[in-house]
Amino acid sequence: MTEQPARWSALLSGKNSLLAFTLTGAVSLHALTLYMVSTIQPQLIRILDGFEYYSWTESYFFITTLIGATLVNRVLDTFGARRAYVAACLLFALATLACGLAPSMPVFLLARLVQGLGSGLLASLTYSMVQLVFEKRLWPHTLALIAGSWGLATLLGPALGGIFVFLQQPRMTFFFITALALLFAFISARILPDGIKSAEKATPLPWLQLFLLTVIILAISAISVFDRFIYQAGGAIFAAGLLALLVYVDKHGQSRMLPQGAFSPGSMLFSLYALIILLSFPGIVADTFLTLFLQELHGLSVTLAGYLAVLVSIGWTLGALLNASAGARKLIKLFMLMPVLSFIGLGVLLFIIPAEGASYLFLALAAAALLTVGLASGIIWPHLLAQVLHSAPQKDAGLASASITQMQLFASAFGAALAGVIANFAGFHNPGGKIGLQHSAIALFIFLILAIIATLPAAWRIIRQIRAEI
C-alpha cells in the first residue's frame, strides 16, 4: 500500500504540533545562545576584564558541544527521551545561569564549558528524536521546521542581545536564556513520551579521542596568553604531538570517531574533511571577532554589528538552499566558483574592516562582502556533506553520519582557538586598543585568505572525481 504524502497540517495539528514545538524550541535555544552571546560578547568580556581570553569563550563552548553531540545516543539509550531531554535542559539552564552570575573570567569559562555540553546534548537530541517520535513521512517537514528555527534565531539573536546591551545589562542575556531553558524543561516533561530510546545499536564511545581533542583545543587556546616564546613554542609542540597521537589512536583503536581513510592524505575523505574544516573558519571568525571590530573600529551599534556578523551565516544558508539540487556539471562550476567568491569577499573585508569610520558605502561593501563569503562556502556545502556519506566504506556508514556534526563542531572549536592565537600575536591584547584591533583584523583576514588557498588542492581533487564519474 502506497504511503500517503504528508501535509504540513499533519505536523502542525494535535499532539504532533506539541512535539514539533518542543523539538524546534530546543534547537532554537542552541541557536539563540550562539547569536546572542556573539552580539553581547565585547561588552561582557569588558565587564569580566578578560580580553586576553576573548576567543576562549567560543572555543570552550564548542569543544564541549562536540562532546555532548557524541554522547547523545548513549544518553538517549540510558535515560529515554523524556528524562534525557529534561536533564539536558536543566544542565543547560544551570550552566547558563552560572554564566550570567560569573564574577570573573575563569568562572565564566568554566560555566561555558558546561553550557556547551548541555547545548550539544539538546541540539543533537532533537535530530536523534525526529525519527523516534514522528512517522517517516513527516521527517522532511520536521527537519524543515527545525531549519526554520535556526533562521528565526538568526533574526532574533542580534536584536535581543542588542536590547540587553542598550539597557546596560548584558548579563541579562543569560538570565533570559535560562528562563527559556527552564520553560522547555517543563514542557518536555509534560509532552515528550517516556521510554523511547535510541534506534541505533550502542557502540563503544571514543573517550580517549574526545579527551585528546579537548586537551588539544585547551593547549592551542593557552598559547594565545603566553608572553614568552619558549612557552608558545612548547604549547604548539605539545598540541601537535597530541594531534599525532589522536590520529594514531583513531586509526588503530577499537573505538573510532571517523571512517577508515579519514587520515590518509590520498583519500577522498581526507580532502572532504579538510574542506569542511577550512571553510568553517570564516564563519567562526565572524562569530568571534567581527562584532567587536565593527563596534570598536567603526562605531556601529551593538544590534547593527550583530546583524552584519550573521550575514556570513545567511549567505551560507542561501548558497546551500539555492544549489542543493545541482547536477554534476553545475557542481564542477560551483567548486571552481567557491575560491573566487571567497577571495573577492575576504579581499574586500581585508581592505575595509581594519580602517576606522563608517559610512553608507562601508555598510554596503561590508554587507555584500560578508554575504559573498558565506555564499562561497554554502554553494558547495550540502554536496560536501553528501560526498562524505558516499565516500565512506559501507561498514563505517554510521561513523560517517556522526562525523559530519563532529567535524563541524571541531572546526568551530579549533578555528576559535587558532583565531585567538593569531589575534593575540598580532596585538589584540598587547598593545591592545584600536591599534591592536586593526592589526588583529589584518592578521585574521590574511589567515582566512591563506585558508582558502589551502582548500585549492582538495577542491581540485573533488572536481577530478566528479569529472571521472560523469
C-alpha positions in Angstrom: 0.0 0.0 0.0 1.4 3.4 -1.0 2.2 5.8 1.9 0.1 9.0 1.7 2.2 12.1 1.2 2.4 14.3 4.3 0.9 17.7 4.6 2.0 20.5 6.9 -1.3 20.2 8.7 -0.4 16.6 9.8 2.7 18.0 11.6 1.1 21.3 12.9 -2.0 19.8 14.5 -2.8 17.7 17.5 -0.1 16.0 19.5 2.4 16.3 16.6 2.3 20.1 16.9 3.3 20.0 20.6 6.1 17.6 19.8 7.3 19.7 16.9 7.2 22.9 19.1 9.2 21.2 21.8 11.9 19.9 19.5 12.3 23.1 17.5 12.4 25.1 20.7 15.4 23.2 21.9 17.3 23.8 18.7 16.3 27.5 18.9 17.8 27.6 22.4 21.1 26.4 21.0 21.0 28.9 18.1 19.8 31.8 20.2 22.7 31.2 22.5 25.2 31.4 19.7 23.9 34.6 18.2 23.0 36.5 21.4 26.3 35.7 23.1 28.2 36.7 20.0 26.4 40.0 20.0 27.0 40.9 23.6 30.5 39.4 23.9 32.5 42.6 23.7 30.6 44.3 26.5 30.5 41.2 28.7 34.2 40.4 28.4 35.0 44.1 29.2 32.9 43.7 32.4 34.8 40.5 33.3 38.2 42.1 32.4 39.2 39.1 30.3 40.1 40.4 26.8 43.2 38.2 26.6 40.8 35.2 26.8 38.4 36.7 24.3 38.3 33.7 21.9 38.2 31.2 24.7 34.5 31.8 25.2 33.9 30.3 21.8 36.5 27.5 21.7 35.5 26.2 25.2 31.8 26.2 24.3 32.3 24.3 21.0 34.6 21.6 22.3 32.1 20.5 24.9 29.3 20.9 22.4 31.2 18.3 20.4 31.4 16.0 23.4 27.6 16.4 24.1 26.8 15.6 20.5 28.9 12.5 20.7 27.3 11.3 23.9 23.7 11.8 22.7 22.8 8.3 21.6 24.2 6.8 24.8 22.3 9.4 26.9 19.1 8.7 25.0 19.5 4.9 25.3 20.2 5.2 29.1 17.6 7.6 30.2 14.9 7.6 27.5 13.5 10.5 25.5 11.7 12.5 28.2 14.3 12.2 31.0 17.2 12.8 28.6 15.6 16.0 27.3 14.6 17.3 30.7 18.1 16.6 32.1 19.8 18.3 29.1 17.5 21.4 29.5 18.3 21.6 33.2 22.0 21.2 32.7 22.0 23.9 30.1 19.8 26.2 32.3 22.1 25.8 35.3 25.2 26.5 33.3 23.7 29.5 31.5 22.6 30.9 34.9 26.2 30.4 36.1 27.4 32.3 33.0 25.2 35.2 34.0 26.3 35.2 37.6 30.0 34.6 36.9 32.1 37.1 39.0 35.3 36.6 36.9 36.5 35.3 33.6 37.8 31.9 34.9 34.3 31.2 36.4 32.6 32.3 33.2 34.8 30.0 31.1 34.0 27.0 33.4 30.3 27.8 33.0 30.7 28.0 29.2 32.3 24.5 29.2 29.2 23.1 31.0 26.8 25.2 28.9 28.4 23.8 25.7 27.8 20.2 26.9 24.2 20.9 27.6 23.7 22.7 24.3 25.4 19.9 22.4 23.1 17.3 24.0 20.0 19.4 23.4 20.7 20.1 19.7 21.7 16.5 18.9 18.8 15.0 20.9 16.5 16.9 18.6 17.8 15.4 15.4 18.0 11.9 17.0 14.4 12.1 18.2 12.8 13.2 14.9 12.9 9.6 13.7 11.7 8.2 17.0 8.6 10.3 17.6 7.3 11.1 14.1 6.2 9.0 11.2 8.7 8.7 8.4 6.6 10.8 6.0 6.8 13.7 8.5 10.6 13.7 8.7 11.2 16.2 5.9 8.6 18.7 7.3 10.1 18.4 10.8 13.6 18.9 9.6 12.5 21.9 7.5 10.8 23.3 10.6 14.0 22.9 12.6 16.0 24.6 9.9 13.4 27.5 10.0 14.0 27.8 13.8 17.7 28.5 13.0 16.7 31.2 10.6 14.4 32.7 13.3 17.3 32.7 15.8 19.5 34.4 13.3 16.9 37.2 13.0 16.1 37.5 16.8 19.6 36.9 18.3 21.3 40.2 17.5 18.2 42.2 18.3 17.6 40.6 21.7 21.3 40.8 22.5 21.3 44.5 21.4 18.4 45.2 23.7 20.2 43.9 26.8 23.3 45.9 25.9 21.3 49.0 25.3 19.9 48.5 28.8 23.5 48.2 30.0 22.6 44.7 31.3 24.5 42.2 29.1 24.3 39.6 31.8 20.5 39.6 31.4 21.0 37.7 28.2 21.9 34.6 30.1 19.0 35.0 32.6 16.7 35.3 29.6 18.1 32.2 28.0 17.9 30.4 31.4 14.2 31.2 31.7 13.6 29.8 28.2 15.5 26.6 29.1 13.5 26.1 32.2 10.3 26.6 30.3 11.3 23.9 27.8 12.3 21.6 30.5 8.8 21.9 31.9 7.2 21.4 28.5 9.4 18.4 27.7 8.4 16.8 31.0 4.8 17.1 30.0 4.9 16.5 26.3 7.6 14.0 25.4 6.9 10.3 25.5 8.8 8.3 28.1 10.7 5.1 27.5 11.6 5.8 23.8 15.3 5.1 23.3 17.8 5.3 20.5 17.1 3.2 17.5 20.9 2.6 16.9 22.9 -0.2 18.4 25.1 1.0 21.2 28.7 1.3 20.3 31.8 2.0 22.5 32.4 5.7 22.9 35.7 7.1 21.7 36.6 8.5 25.2 40.3 8.8 24.5 39.8 10.7 21.3 37.4 13.1 23.0 39.8 13.7 25.8 42.7 14.3 23.3 40.6 16.7 21.3 39.7 18.7 24.4 43.3 18.9 25.6 44.4 20.0 22.1 41.9 22.9 22.0 42.8 23.9 25.5 46.5 23.8 24.6 46.0 25.9 21.5 43.9 28.4 23.4 46.6 28.7 26.1 49.3 29.6 23.6 47.4 32.9 23.0 48.1 34.1 26.6 51.7 33.1 26.9 54.2 36.1 26.6 57.4 34.1 26.3 58.3 32.4 23.0 59.6 29.2 24.7 56.1 28.7 26.3 54.4 29.4 23.0 56.6 27.0 21.1 56.2 24.4 23.8 52.4 24.7 23.7 52.5 24.3 19.9 54.7 21.3 20.0 52.5 19.8 22.8 49.3 20.3 20.7 51.0 18.9 17.6 52.1 15.8 19.5 48.6 15.2 20.9 47.2 15.6 17.4 49.6 12.9 16.1 48.6 10.7 19.0 44.9 11.3 18.2 45.4 10.2 14.6 47.2 7.1 15.7 44.5 6.2 18.3 41.6 6.7 15.9 43.3 4.7 13.2 44.3 1.8 15.4 42.0 1.9 18.4 38.9 -0.2 18.9 36.5 2.8 19.2 36.9 5.2 16.2 35.4 8.6 15.6 36.0 8.8 11.9 35.6 6.4 9.0 38.5 4.4 7.7 40.7 6.5 5.4 39.9 9.8 7.0 43.5 10.4 8.0 45.1 9.2 4.7 46.2 12.3 2.7 45.5 10.4 -0.6 41.9 9.5 0.3 38.8 11.4 -0.8 37.6 11.5 2.8 40.7 13.4 3.8 40.1 16.1 1.2 36.4 16.4 2.2 37.2 16.8 5.9 39.9 19.3 5.1 37.4 21.4 3.1 34.8 21.2 5.9 37.4 22.4 8.5 38.9 25.2 6.3 35.5 26.5 5.0 34.2 26.7 8.6 36.9 29.3 9.6 35.3 32.4 8.1 32.1 31.8 10.0 33.7 31.2 13.3 36.0 34.3 12.9 32.9 36.4 12.1 31.1 35.0 15.2 34.0 35.5 17.5 35.6 38.8 16.4 33.6 40.6 13.8 31.1 42.2 16.1 33.9 43.6 18.2 35.7 45.0 15.2 32.5 46.7 13.9 31.7 48.2 17.2 35.1 49.5 18.2 36.7 50.4 14.9 33.6 51.7 13.1 31.3 52.8 15.9 28.4 50.7 14.9 25.6 49.9 17.3 25.6 46.5 19.0 22.5 45.4 17.1 23.7 46.6 13.7 27.1 45.0 14.2 25.4 41.8 15.3 23.3 41.7 12.1 26.2 42.3 9.9 28.1 39.5 11.6 25.3 37.0 10.9 25.4 37.8 7.2 28.0 35.1 6.7 25.6 32.5 8.1 22.7 33.9 6.0 24.8 33.8 2.8 25.9 30.3 3.7 22.3 29.2 4.1 21.2 30.9 0.8 24.0 29.2 -1.1 23.1 25.8 0.3 19.4 26.1 -0.4 19.8 27.5 -3.9 22.3 24.9 -5.1 21.3 21.8 -3.1 20.0 20.0 -6.3 22.9 21.0 -8.5 23.9 18.3 -11.1 27.4 17.1 -11.7 28.3 19.6 -14.4 27.0 22.5 -12.4 28.7 21.2 -9.3 32.1 21.4 -11.0 31.4 25.1 -11.8 30.4 25.7 -8.1 33.6 24.2 -6.8 35.6 26.4 -9.2 33.5 29.4 -8.2 34.0 28.8 -4.4 37.6 30.2 -4.1 36.8 33.1 -6.5 33.9 34.3 -4.4 35.9 33.7 -1.2 38.9 35.8 -2.4 36.7 38.6 -3.5 34.8 38.8 -0.3 37.8 38.4 2.0 39.8 40.8 0.0 37.2 43.5 0.4 37.0 42.8 4.1 40.7 42.9 4.5 40.7 46.4 3.0 37.7 47.9 4.8 37.4 46.3 8.3 40.8 47.4 9.7 40.1 51.0 8.7 38.2 53.3 11.1 34.9 55.0 10.5 31.6 54.1 9.0 29.6 55.3 6.0 26.8 54.0 3.9 29.4 52.9 1.4 31.2 51.0 4.1 28.0 49.3 5.3 27.1 48.3 1.7 30.5 46.9 1.0 30.7 45.1 4.3 27.3 43.5 3.8 28.0 42.5 0.3 31.4 41.0 1.2 30.1 39.1 4.2 27.2 37.6 2.2 29.7 36.7 -0.6 32.0 34.9 1.9 29.1 32.9 3.3 27.7 32.2 -0.2 31.1 30.9 -1.3 31.0 28.1 1.2 27.3 27.5 1.1 27.1 26.7 -2.6 29.1 23.5 -2.2 28.3 22.7 1.5 25.5 20.2 1.1 27.4 18.4 -1.6 30.5 18.2 0.6 28.4 16.5 3.3 26.8 14.2 0.8 30.2 13.2 -0.5 31.3 12.2 3.0 28.5 9.7 3.2 29.2 8.4 -0.3 32.9 8.1 0.1 33.0 6.3 3.5 33.2 2.5 3.5 29.8 0.9 3.9 30.8 -0.6 7.3 31.5 2.9 8.5 28.2 4.4 7.4 27.2 5.3 11.0 30.6 6.8 11.7 30.4 8.9 8.5 26.9 10.3 9.5 28.1 11.2 13.0 31.3 12.7 11.8 29.5 15.4 9.8 28.4 17.1 13.0 31.6 16.3 14.9 33.9 17.7 12.3 31.8 21.0 12.1 31.9 21.4 15.8 35.6 20.5 16.0 36.3 23.1 13.2 34.4 25.7 15.2 36.4 25.0 18.4 39.7 24.7 16.6 39.0 27.8 14.5 38.1 29.9 17.5 41.2 28.8 19.4 43.5 29.4 16.4 41.9 32.8 15.7 42.6 33.8 19.3 46.3 32.8 18.9 46.6 34.8 15.7 44.8 37.9 17.1 46.9 38.0 20.3 50.1 37.5 18.3 49.0 40.5 16.2 48.5 42.7 19.1 44.9 42.2 20.3 45.9 42.3 23.9 49.3 44.0 23.7 49.3 46.8 22.7 45.6 46.5 22.6 43.3 49.4 21.9 42.3 50.4 18.3 45.9 49.7 17.0 45.7 46.2 18.4 42.3 45.6 16.9 43.4 46.9 13.5 46.5 44.7 13.5 44.3 41.7 14.6 41.8 42.3 11.9 44.5 42.4 9.2 46.1 39.2 10.5 42.8 37.3 10.8 41.7 38.2 7.2 45.1 37.2 5.8 44.8 33.9 7.7 41.3 33.3 6.2 42.7 34.1 2.7 45.5 31.5 3.3 42.9 29.0 4.5 41.0 29.4 1.2 44.3 28.9 -0.7 44.8 25.7 1.3 41.4 24.5 0.0 42.5 24.5 -3.6 44.2 21.1 -3.8 41.3 19.4 -2.0 38.7 21.2 -4.2 40.7 20.2 -7.4 40.7 16.6 -6.3 37.0 16.6 -5.8 36.5 18.2 -9.2 38.5 15.5 -10.9 36.5 12.8 -9.1 33.2 14.4 -10.3 34.5 14.6 -13.8 35.5 10.9 -13.7 32.0 9.9 -12.7 30.2 11.9 -15.4 
